Amino acid sequence: MDFVTLGMFILDEIHYEPPRKPDLDVMGGAGMYAALGARLFRPPPSASAIGWILHEGHDFPLHIKSTIDTWKTTCEFIQTPARETTRARNTYGSNGYRAFRYLNDKIRLDENSLTLTQLSSSTYHLICSAHRCRNIIDGILTRREAEVKRETDLERSYLLARAPVFIWEPVPDLCKPSELGDCLDVLRLVDVFSPNLEEFGSLLGLSIDLDQPSGWPELRKRCEELIEPTHSPCKATAVIRLGEKGCYIAQPGRQYFRLPAYYEQQGPRTTIDSRAGDERGPADQSQGSIGRVVDPTGGGNAFLGGFAIGLRHPEQVSMREAAAYGTIAASFAIEQVGVPTLGLSQSGGETWNGVSVEGRLREYIRRISDVET
């Protein structure tokens, strides 16, 4: 398998300010969005190389299961008929207000949740505390080592023996200075560390304002301190997700660079948040794009799914190109409430929201080709 996420699936309720009615039974959760981001770049038959896990309660909507089935991913449905599907409420208000809370008990995933097929994945996406991240990595590697000893098929034995890539997304509530020591320990184990800007600042006990002249130099300085410490080794690349400002990549001893978001605030693309109403700005007409940001929920998770696929590309693309994959994955995740619509072009190629994923990727790479590192 190319990619497996241990993030959860959640049925979301999205509540807005009156008089707008809430959106109910919306597909959500970090695992679902990460799987979506990876799936965008893996049409069938390669779609089955994307793995994720879903606990299906007695209230699970049939139309959502039908949607997931069309993706052709390796989604492990675990039926839990004695409980409801994990649900959460998202509340949006004025001045950027956002609140999130679970409406029922959640079921966490770990190394023991993986099927034998998922256990041989080349890449894992983890969203958890530093402590759980370390335990899950140890558990995955221990299970793989045990399977290698039992495996008689040489090809599968090779897949299990190779070192997988671990992408760690920290949970927001535990991005605080008291967790920094554990975080530094985990950076020796993971290949990619990806908080958003607010989480990154909170972990270090500071605020980084990229609208100020000192913001970008401060971001680079803090990344250097984190991933190039003098007191301990670190192999992790920091991928700081910046929302409408794109992403910032910091590779230990190698390169530091920023890529813009696909939908930038300036120019013909106008960022519109559906929480503020349904006003429309100038639309991006390239390749039939919706041309606006409707709901940023899940964009960061989808970014990491796409990034993972770019990172493991058979032609060994650069970190910059992997980040471009992530940027494009995020762009499709945020064009609507929920997930984009899968379809076919007149030529029979796959489209999402009527757009070719590969076409949008090529367009974006051309756009950033002259961005300085």
N, C-alpha and C positions, 0 to 999 in steps of 0.2 A: 504494500500500500504506500501511496505517496504522502498521505496526510491523515492524521487522526487528532481530533480535539477531545479533551476531557472537560470542556465547558458544558453547561446545562442547556436544555431546552426549557423555555418558559412561555406560557400563554399570558400575554400582556393585556391589561386594560390601560388605555391611554385617555386620561381625563384632561380637558382644556377649560379655559375660562368660559363662562356662559356668554352667548347662548349656544355655543358649539356643543354638539352631542359627543359623548365619548366613543372611541373605537374599542370594540370588545373582541376577545378571542383573536388577538393579533399574534402571529408567529414572532417569537423573540427568544432572548437568551444568548449569552456569549458563544456557546457551542454552536447553536444554529447559525448565527451570523458568520462565525469563523468557517464553518463547513460551506456556507454559501459562497464566501469569498474565494475559497479554494475551488469549488465546483465551477465557478464561472469560467475557469481556464481549463477545465477537464470535461469536454463534451463526451457523450458515449462513443466508444465503449470504455474510455478512460475514467469516466465518472465513478465507476465502482472502486477506484483507487482512493476515494475520499471517504473516510470513516468517521462516524459519530454515534452517539448513544442517546436514546430518548426514552424516558419513563412515561408510559402511556397509561393515564388514569382512566377511570370508567367514564369520564366526561370528555374524553378527547374527541374533538370535532372530526368527522369523517372527511370533510372537504380539505382539511389541512393534511391529513394522511394522504389523500389523493394528490395534493400538490407535491408533497415530499417524494412520493413514488415516481412522479414525472422527472425528478432530478436524476434518478438512477444511481444514486450514491449508495454506499454500504452503510445504511442507517440501521443500527441494532435497536429494534423496538422491544422494550422490556415492559410487558404488561403488568400493571399494578391495579387490579380491579377493585381492591379494597380502599383505594384512596383516589382523590382528585389529581389531575395533572398539576404540576407545579405552576402556580399563578402568581402574578405580581401586578401592582398598580403603579403606573407612572403618572404623575401630575405635573402639568406644565402651566405656568402663569406668566405674568408680566415681568419685565426687567430680568429675563433669563432664569426665572424661578423654575426649579425642577426638584421633585421629590420622588423617591422610589421606596417601596416596601413590599415584602412578600406577603401574600394573602393566605398562604398555608405553608406547611412544612416542605422543605426542599430535600432532595436526595443527592448527596454529593457523589461524584465519580472519582475513582482512583485506579491504580494499576490492576486491581482485581476485577474491575468492570470490563476490561478489554477482552474481546474474543481472541482466539488463537490467530485468526487472520489479522486483526488489528494490532496484535502484539509484534508483528514483523514490519510495522510502518517505518518509513525512513524519517518521518518528522512527527513531532508531537506538540500540540498547543496546550499549555497548562494555564489556568487562571485560578490563582489560589494564594495563600500566604506563603512566605519564604519557608516556613517550617514544613508545610504540607508539600511544597514543591520539592524540597530535598527528599522527603519520604517517598513521594511518588516516583521520582527519578530512580532512587535506589530500588524501589519495588519493581519498576519496569525492567531495569537492567538485570535484576536477580531472576525474574521470570524468564527473560530471554536467554540468559545463561543456562538455566535449567532445561529449557526447551531445546537448545543446541545439543546438549548431551543426549537427549532422547530422540532427536530428529534423524531420520535415515535418508531423507531427500536432500541431496547436496545443494540444490538451488535454494530451498527454504532455509537450510542450515546457514548458508552464506548470508541471506537476508537478516536472519536473527543475530548473526555474529558481528555485523557491521555496526558502527557507532551511529545511533540516530541523532538527529538535530532536535534540540529542545528549545521551544519558544515559550518564554515565561511572561505572562501578563499579570502583574500584581493586583490584588483586590484593593479598591480605593480606601476602604475603612482602615486598612493596615499600612497605608503609606504614611508613616509618621516616624520621627527621629528615633523612637525607641526600637523600631524594627530594622534600623539601618545596619546594625551588626549582622543580623541574620541574612539580610539582603546581600551584603558583601560576601558572605560565605557561599550563597547560592550562585553568585556570579562566576564562581570557579567551575560550576557544573553545567550551566545553561549556555546555549550558543547565542541566544537573542533575549535581551531584556527590554520590555516595551511597556512603559507606563505612558499615560498622556502627560501633558505639561503640568497640569495641576497636581497630579499624583507625584510626579518627579520632584516638584518643589516641596510638596508636603513631606515627602520622605526625608528631604534635607533640612526641613524646618525653615524654609524661606519661600518667597514669592518671586517669580521671574516674569517681568512684564516685557513682552517682545515688542510692544508699541513704543517703548522707551529706547533711546540710543544705546543704553548700556545693556539692553536685554539679550541680544544675540551673543556678544562677548561673554556675558555672564553664563549663558546656557552652555557655551563651549567649555568654559572654565570648569563648571560643575560636572560636565560629562567627563572631562579629563581626570578630575579628582576621583570620580567614581570608578571608571573602567581602566585607568592606568595608575593604580595606587603603587606606592613604593614599598608598601609593607606586605603585600600579598599578590599572588598571580591572579589574573582575570582573563578569561577567554571570551567573555560575552561582548557582542556588539550591542550598543544601546540604540534603540529605535524609539525616539520620542515622538509621539503622535500629537500634532498641533492643531487638529480640527481644520478650520478654514485656512490656516496658514501652512498646511501640508504636513511635512514630517522632517525630523532632523536625525541624521545618522552619524553615529560616532563609533568608529572601529579602532580598537586598541592598536596604537602604533602605526596606523595606516592613514585613514582619511576621515574628514569631518565635512559634511555637506547637508544642505537643505534641498528638498524638492517641494514645489508648490502643490497645493490641492488641485484636483482636476477642475473643480468649480471655484474659481477665485472671486474675490469680492469686487475687483475692478474689471473693466473691460465689458464685453458683451454678456458675460455670465453674471447673473444676479442671484445672490444667495437669499432665498426666501424661506422662512421657517413657518410651517403651517400653523404653529401655535399662535402666531401673531395674526392669523386670518388667512384669507385666500387671495390676497393681492398678487398680481403677477408682474414681474419685471421683464426686461428683454430676454427672450428665450435663446438658448444656444441651438442653432439650427443644424449643427454638424451631425450628419448621420442619423437624423431623426430624434436626437436626444430630447428628453423632457426639458432640459435646460434650466433646472432650478433644484435647490435643495429643499425638500419637503419636511423630512424628519431625520435629524442626524443620529438617531438611535441605532446602534449596531455598526456604525461606520468604522470605528476603530477595530472592532472584532473582525469585520470583513477584511479590513486592511491586512491583518495578520494572516488570514487564510490565503489571500492572494500573494502576499509577501513570501509565504512558505513555498508556494508552488514556483514562484520565480527563483527562489533561492536554490531549489533542487532541480532546476531546469537541466535537461541532459546536455545542453550546450554550455553549461556552467556560466550563466550570465553573471554580470557584475552585481555588486550590492546596490548600485544605483538603479540598475534595471529591475532587480527584485523589488525595490521600493516603488518603482513605477507600476509593477504588477499590483502591489498593495493599494496604491493610489487609485487605480482603475477599479479594483474590487470595491473600495469604499464608495466610489462615485455611484455605482449601481445600487448599493445598499441604502443610500440616503435620498433617492429620488422619489420615494413614496413612503407611506406608513406601511410597515411590514416588509414584504419581499418583492423584488421585481418580477415581472411576468415573463415566463419562458415561452418562446415561440420559434417559428421557422421563417427564414427569408424566402423570397421567390426562387432562389437557387438551391434551397434545401438546407442552407447553413443555419446554425443555431443563433438565435437572437435573444436578448434580454431587454425588455422595454422597447422592442423594435430595433435594437442597436446591436451591431456586431462587437463582441468583446475584443477580439483581436484587432478590429479596425480602430476602435477607440484607443487601444494600447499603442498602436502604431502612430496615431495622430498625437497622442500625448508625448511619446518619446521624441517625435520630431519637434514638438513645441519646446521641450527642455534640453534639446541637444546642445545648445550653446550656453547653458547655465554653468557658471564657473563653480568649481569645487572649492 
